[in-house]
Amino acid sequence: MRKHIKVKPNSKRQDIIEEPDGSLTVYLKSPPVDGKANDELIKLLAEKFDAPKSSIKIKSGLSSRTKQVEID
């Protein structure tokens, strides 16, 4: 399954919002430094979709706020 995700790092809250078009907006507490926000994103998605962290891959947008993520 592929998901289009908009990431909001340095937020005061940690939350996942599903948009009407099927994309996700993810609020992360981590700063976008040294991959910390990406690590937190993978952890949150693993919890939401009840999948192991190893099955979640960021396909594009590693250094962008807009990402394409694949979940096996």
Secondary structure, DSSP 8 states (H G I E B T S, - for coil): -EEEEEEE-S-SS-EEEE-TTS-EEEE-SS-SSTTHHHHHHHHHHHHHTT--GGGEEEEE-TTSSEEEEEE-
